Amino acid sequence: MRSISGIRGIVGQTLTPQVIVSHTKAFLDLIKAKKIVIGRDSRPTGEKLSGLVCGVCTLSGVEVVDCGLATTPTVELLVEQLGASGGIIITASHNPIEWNALKFLNSKGMFLGPNEVKELFAKADAFEKKESFEGGDDMHIKATLALPFVDTQKIKERKFKVAVDAVNGAGSFALPKLLAELGCEVVKIHCEPNGIFPRGAEPLQENLGDLGKAVKENKCDVGFALDPDADRCAIVDENGVPIGEEYTLALAAETVLEREAKPLSINLSTSRMSEDLAEKFGVKCYRTAVGEINVSLDMTEHGCVVGGEGNGGVILPALHYGRDSLVSAALVLDLLARHGIKVSDWVKNHPSYTMLKKKFEIKAPVSEAMEKAKKAFAGWKTDERDGLWLGKDKSFVHLRASNTEPVIRIIAEAPSAKEAETLCAEIEVLL
């Protein structure tokens, strides 16, 4: 029920979260709220409704004065006394206990007038009339299949058998559907988008045991593992072995560069494999600070044809400037189909590197540690756009202060595990 007294209804039936959010947001917009006083009566639903209303206000950038249990006249008085923009009283007054309501006050602590109420309800209705669109996956798939870097006919001729682990996330339907369109037989595990992640959310090697098992038991040609929002993709080879998320970008980049030899862009922590490919095709490989947006902006600046990050994130500007697991899978299958190879063949025929990722407690100012590292690695190429990156020949080490804990993160890559361990050890001594 909507009237000059606000909105009221039976909680959970007519007074739903959507109704509460839309009317609260409309009220805040109507009065151009900066500070709101909120109070409630003692109904069982009052505290939860108050929490929702307070949340909408806070997320809208509005200061909240939460009075908790308060009489209507108390809230009316406080609005004016505290110089608030308005107030919301959560009470259904004399209605039965299963009812509740929102009553809206202006800056004078008075209920809104007829014209204001009419405008409030119009705004709320506009908020609720949001357009829904259910064809997103189909549009994404169609656009991916139309890419000049995806030979759909060659892929269909291979009749791949592919296992997919979508970690019950957003890609649970989209990637299997794309693969089916490419003529693949799809073995699905963890493809129920129920929000329950059956493994670690990141598609790291240690999290892909189930996918590796599925590939082996079903004799698949390849396995693809996604993260919850499906912008990253990791690969398991035909033997059920996770090859590491760093390989995804390298495989995808090769099939693109074979057709269009233009620059690519990667971040400072991404494997040297992409630089090797740039050298192979005679193009420039740019490195940026860590972060998808940094890579995307660099790609637009330098006209890169492909790029991404070593966490399994491939960016293909021909479709859009964001990491995309559907694009990753399609490009990998394209490479395998056109060359008639298996994943393990590609891995064996390309230079291999060992990448180690470690973290150490900060015992001295980060700047001091960086300076020590520069002196110890004199003669190495340096990049200080994101911490300290040191590179020489086929090896690099990247030192970054964590944004979330008092540690320095070390990423080291070298042609052998021993060399990578040595790099980490040399840095650890300096710290």
C-alpha positions in Angstrom: 0.0 0.0 0.0 1.3 3.4 -1.0 -0.2 6.6 0.3 0.5 10.0 1.9 1.7 8.0 4.9 4.5 6.2 2.9 4.6 2.6 2.0 3.4 -0.4 4.0 2.8 -4.1 3.5 3.2 -7.6 4.9 6.9 -8.3 5.2 8.0 -10.9 2.7 4.8 -10.8 0.7 4.2 -7.2 -0.5 6.9 -5.4 1.4 9.8 -7.1 -0.3 13.5 -6.1 -0.3 13.2 -4.8 -3.9 10.3 -2.5 -2.8 12.2 -1.2 0.2 15.4 -0.6 -1.8 13.7 1.2 -4.7 11.6 3.4 -2.5 14.5 4.2 -0.2 16.8 5.1 -3.1 14.0 7.2 -4.7 13.6 9.1 -1.4 17.3 9.8 -1.1 17.3 11.1 -4.7 14.2 13.2 -4.2 15.5 15.2 -1.2 19.1 15.1 -2.4 20.0 13.5 0.9 23.3 14.1 2.8 22.2 13.0 6.3 19.3 10.8 7.2 17.8 10.0 10.6 16.4 6.4 10.9 14.3 4.9 13.7 12.0 2.0 14.1 9.3 0.5 16.4 9.6 -2.8 18.2 8.2 -5.2 15.5 10.2 -8.4 15.0 11.0 -7.4 11.4 12.1 -3.8 12.3 15.7 -4.4 13.0 16.3 -6.3 9.7 14.4 -3.7 7.7 16.4 -1.0 9.4 19.6 -2.7 8.5 18.6 -2.8 4.8 17.5 0.8 4.8 20.7 1.9 6.5 22.7 -0.1 4.0 21.0 1.6 1.0 21.7 5.0 2.5 25.4 4.2 3.3 26.0 2.8 -0.2 24.5 5.9 -1.6 27.0 8.0 0.2 24.5 9.4 2.7 25.4 9.8 6.4 23.1 7.8 8.7 22.0 8.6 12.2 20.5 5.3 13.3 18.4 5.9 16.4 17.4 2.2 16.7 14.2 1.8 18.7 12.6 5.2 18.7 9.2 6.8 18.7 7.9 8.5 15.6 7.9 11.9 17.3 11.5 11.3 18.5 12.6 10.8 14.9 10.7 13.8 13.7 12.3 16.0 16.4 15.8 14.7 15.7 15.6 15.4 12.0 15.2 19.1 12.6 17.5 19.2 15.7 20.4 17.4 13.9 20.0 19.4 10.7 19.3 16.2 8.7 18.1 16.2 5.1 15.2 14.0 6.1 14.2 10.9 8.0 12.8 7.4 7.6 10.6 5.8 10.3 10.2 2.0 10.1 6.8 1.4 11.6 3.4 0.2 10.5 1.8 2.1 13.3 -1.5 0.4 14.2 -1.3 -2.4 11.6 -1.0 -6.1 12.7 2.4 -7.4 13.7 3.2 -9.0 10.4 3.0 -5.6 8.7 5.7 -3.0 8.5 6.2 0.3 6.7 8.5 3.1 5.7 7.4 6.7 6.6 9.3 9.5 4.9 10.1 12.9 6.5 11.5 16.0 5.0 14.2 18.3 6.5 11.6 19.9 8.9 10.7 16.5 10.3 7.3 16.6 8.6 5.8 13.9 6.3 6.1 14.5 2.6 3.3 16.4 0.9 1.1 15.0 -1.8 3.2 16.3 -4.7 6.4 15.1 -3.1 4.9 11.6 -2.5 3.7 11.4 -6.1 7.2 12.2 -7.3 8.7 9.7 -4.9 6.6 6.9 -6.1 7.3 7.8 -9.8 11.0 7.6 -9.1 10.6 4.3 -7.2 8.7 2.8 -10.1 11.4 3.9 -12.5 14.0 2.1 -10.4 12.0 -1.1 -10.4 11.5 -1.1 -14.2 15.0 -2.2 -15.0 15.4 -4.1 -18.3 16.4 -7.7 -18.1 18.4 -9.4 -20.8 18.9 -13.2 -21.0 20.7 -13.4 -24.3 24.2 -12.4 -23.1 25.8 -15.8 -23.4 24.5 -16.3 -26.9 25.8 -12.9 -28.0 29.2 -13.6 -26.5 29.4 -17.0 -28.1 28.3 -15.7 -31.5 30.9 -12.9 -31.4 33.6 -15.3 -30.4 32.8 -17.7 -33.2 33.0 -14.9 -35.7 36.5 -13.9 -34.7 39.1 -14.1 -37.6 41.4 -16.0 -35.3 39.0 -18.9 -34.7 38.8 -21.4 -37.6 35.5 -23.0 -36.6 35.7 -25.5 -39.5 39.1 -26.8 -38.5 38.1 -27.1 -34.9 34.9 -29.0 -35.8 36.9 -31.4 -37.9 39.1 -32.3 -34.9 36.0 -33.4 -32.9 37.7 -32.5 -29.7 36.6 -34.0 -26.4 36.9 -31.3 -23.8 36.5 -31.3 -20.0 35.3 -28.1 -18.3 35.6 -27.1 -14.7 33.7 -23.9 -14.2 33.9 -24.0 -10.3 30.1 -23.6 -10.3 30.6 -20.0 -11.4 29.3 -17.7 -14.1 30.8 -19.6 -16.9 29.0 -22.9 -16.1 26.7 -22.6 -19.1 28.5 -20.3 -21.5 31.8 -22.2 -22.0 30.2 -25.6 -22.5 27.7 -24.1 -24.9 30.5 -22.4 -26.9 32.4 -25.7 -27.1 29.3 -27.5 -28.3 28.9 -25.0 -31.0 32.5 -25.8 -32.0 31.6 -29.5 -32.4 33.2 -30.6 -29.2 32.0 -33.3 -26.9 31.9 -31.7 -23.5 32.5 -33.4 -20.2 31.3 -31.0 -17.4 32.4 -31.0 -13.8 31.5 -28.2 -11.3 29.2 -26.6 -13.8 26.2 -25.9 -11.6 26.1 -22.1 -10.9 25.0 -22.5 -7.3 27.7 -20.3 -5.8 29.3 -23.2 -3.9 32.9 -23.5 -5.0 34.1 -27.1 -4.7 37.7 -26.1 -5.1 39.9 -23.1 -4.7 38.4 -20.2 -6.7 41.6 -19.6 -8.7 42.4 -22.0 -11.5 45.8 -22.8 -10.0 47.5 -26.1 -10.6 47.0 -27.3 -7.1 43.2 -26.7 -7.5 42.7 -28.8 -10.7 42.9 -32.4 -9.4 39.2 -33.1 -10.3 39.6 -31.7 -13.8 42.8 -33.7 -14.3 41.0 -36.8 -13.2 38.0 -36.1 -15.5 40.3 -35.6 -18.5 42.1 -38.9 -17.9 39.0 -41.0 -17.1 37.1 -39.6 -20.1 40.1 -39.6 -22.5 39.7 -35.9 -23.3 41.9 -33.9 -25.5 42.1 -31.0 -23.2 40.6 -29.6 -20.0 39.7 -25.9 -19.3 39.4 -24.5 -15.8 37.7 -21.2 -15.0 37.5 -18.9 -12.1 34.1 -17.8 -10.7 33.5 -14.9 -13.0 35.1 -16.7 -16.0 37.6 -14.1 -17.1 40.5 -16.5 -16.4 41.2 -19.9 -18.0 43.8 -22.5 -17.1 44.6 -25.6 -19.1 45.0 -29.3 -18.3 46.7 -31.4 -21.0 45.5 -34.6 -22.6 47.3 -36.6 -19.8 45.4 -34.8 -17.1 48.4 -32.7 -16.1 47.8 -29.0 -15.3 50.4 -27.1 -17.4 50.1 -23.9 -15.4 48.0 -20.8 -16.0 51.0 -19.0 -17.5 50.6 -21.1 -20.6 47.1 -20.0 -21.6 48.3 -16.6 -22.8 51.2 -18.0 -24.7 49.1 -20.6 -26.6 46.5 -18.0 -27.4 49.0 -15.4 -28.4 50.7 -17.8 -30.9 47.6 -18.5 -32.8 46.8 -14.8 -33.1 50.4 -13.7 -34.0 50.6 -16.4 -36.7 47.8 -14.5 -38.5 48.6 -10.9 -37.6 52.1 -10.0 -36.5 51.5 -7.0 -34.4 52.7 -6.1 -30.8 51.4 -7.7 -27.7 51.3 -6.5 -24.1 51.8 -8.3 -20.8 52.3 -7.3 -17.2 55.6 -7.3 -15.4 54.9 -10.6 -13.6 53.9 -12.6 -16.7 56.1 -15.4 -18.1 58.9 -14.8 -20.5 57.1 -17.2 -22.9 55.2 -14.3 -24.4 58.4 -12.3 -25.1 59.8 -15.4 -26.8 56.8 -15.4 -29.1 57.2 -11.7 -29.8 60.8 -12.4 -30.9 59.7 -15.3 -33.0 57.2 -13.2 -35.0 59.4 -10.1 -35.0 57.1 -7.9 -33.0 57.4 -5.8 -29.8 56.3 -7.1 -26.4 55.4 -4.4 -24.0 55.3 -4.9 -20.2 53.1 -2.9 -17.8 52.4 -2.6 -14.1 50.3 -5.5 -12.7 46.6 -5.1 -13.2 44.3 -5.8 -16.1 43.5 -2.2 -16.8 47.2 -1.3 -17.1 47.5 -4.0 -19.8 44.3 -2.9 -21.6 45.4 0.8 -21.7 48.8 -0.2 -22.9 47.3 -2.3 -25.7 45.2 0.7 -26.9 48.3 2.9 -26.9 50.5 0.6 -28.9 47.9 -1.1 -31.1 48.5 -4.5 -29.7 46.7 -7.4 -31.3 46.7 -9.6 -28.2 47.8 -9.5 -24.6 46.9 -10.3 -21.1 48.2 -11.6 -17.8 49.9 -14.8 -16.7 47.0 -15.7 -14.4 45.1 -17.3 -17.3 43.7 -14.0 -18.6 43.8 -13.4 -22.3 42.7 -10.1 -23.8 41.8 -9.9 -27.5 40.9 -6.4 -28.7 39.2 -7.8 -31.8 36.4 -8.7 -29.4 36.9 -6.4 -26.4 39.5 -5.1 -24.0 38.9 -7.5 -21.1 40.2 -10.9 -20.0 37.9 -13.6 -21.5 37.9 -17.3 -20.9 35.7 -18.1 -23.9 38.2 -16.4 -26.1 41.0 -18.2 -24.4 39.5 -21.6 -25.0 38.5 -20.9 -28.6 42.0 -19.7 -29.5 43.7 -22.7 -27.8 41.5 -25.1 -29.8 42.2 -23.2 -32.9 45.9 -23.6 -32.4 45.6 -27.3 -31.7 43.3 -27.9 -34.6 45.2 -26.0 -37.3 48.5 -27.6 -36.4 47.2 -31.1 -35.6 48.9 -31.1 -32.2 48.2 -31.9 -28.6 48.7 -29.6 -25.7 51.7 -31.5 -24.4 53.3 -31.3 -27.9 53.2 -27.5 -27.8 54.6 -27.5 -24.2 57.5 -29.8 -25.3 58.4 -27.8 -28.4 58.6 -24.4 -26.7 61.2 -23.1 -24.1 60.1 -24.0 -20.6 60.5 -21.8 -17.6 60.0 -22.2 -13.9 58.2 -19.5 -12.1 58.2 -19.2 -8.3 55.9 -17.0 -6.3 56.9 -16.3 -2.7 56.3 -13.7 0.0 58.5 -12.6 2.8 57.8 -10.5 5.9 58.9 -6.9 5.7 61.7 -6.4 8.2 63.0 -3.1 6.9 61.5 -0.2 4.8 60.5 -1.5 1.4 62.5 1.3 -0.3 65.7 0.0 1.5 65.1 -3.5 0.2 64.6 -2.3 -3.3 67.8 -0.3 -3.2 69.7 -3.3 -1.9 68.3 -5.4 -4.7 69.3 -2.9 -7.4 72.9 -2.8 -6.1 73.0 -6.6 -5.8 71.7 -7.1 -9.4 73.8 -4.4 -11.0 73.8 -4.8 -14.7 70.3 -6.2 -14.8 67.5 -4.3 -16.7 65.3 -2.5 -14.2 61.7 -1.3 -14.2 60.3 0.6 -11.2 56.7 1.3 -12.4 55.3 -1.4 -10.0 57.8 -2.2 -7.2 61.1 -3.4 -8.7 61.5 -5.6 -11.8 64.9 -6.9 -12.7 65.6 -8.8 -15.9 68.6 -10.4 -17.6 68.8 -12.9 -20.4 65.9 -15.3 -19.9 65.3 -14.6 -16.2 63.6 -12.0 -14.2 62.6 -11.3 -10.6 59.8 -8.9 -9.6 59.5 -7.5 -6.1 56.2 -5.9 -5.0 54.9 -4.7 -1.6 51.6 -6.4 -0.9 48.5 -4.1 -0.8 46.8 -6.4 1.8 49.5 -7.5 4.3 52.9 -6.5 5.5 54.9 -8.6 3.1 57.0 -8.3 0.0 55.9 -10.6 -2.9 58.6 -12.1 -5.0 58.0 -13.5 -8.4 61.0 -15.1 -10.1 61.2 -16.9 -13.4 64.2 -18.7 -14.9 64.9 -21.5 -17.4 65.3 -24.0 -14.6 63.9 -24.5 -11.1 67.4 -24.3 -9.6 68.0 -20.8 -11.2 64.6 -19.6 -10.0 65.2 -20.8 -6.5 68.6 -19.1 -6.5 67.0 -15.8 -7.5 64.5 -16.1 -4.7 67.2 -17.0 -2.2 69.4 -14.0 -3.2 66.5 -11.6 -2.8 65.5 -13.2 0.6 69.0 -12.5 1.9 68.6 -8.8 1.1 65.3 -8.7 2.9 
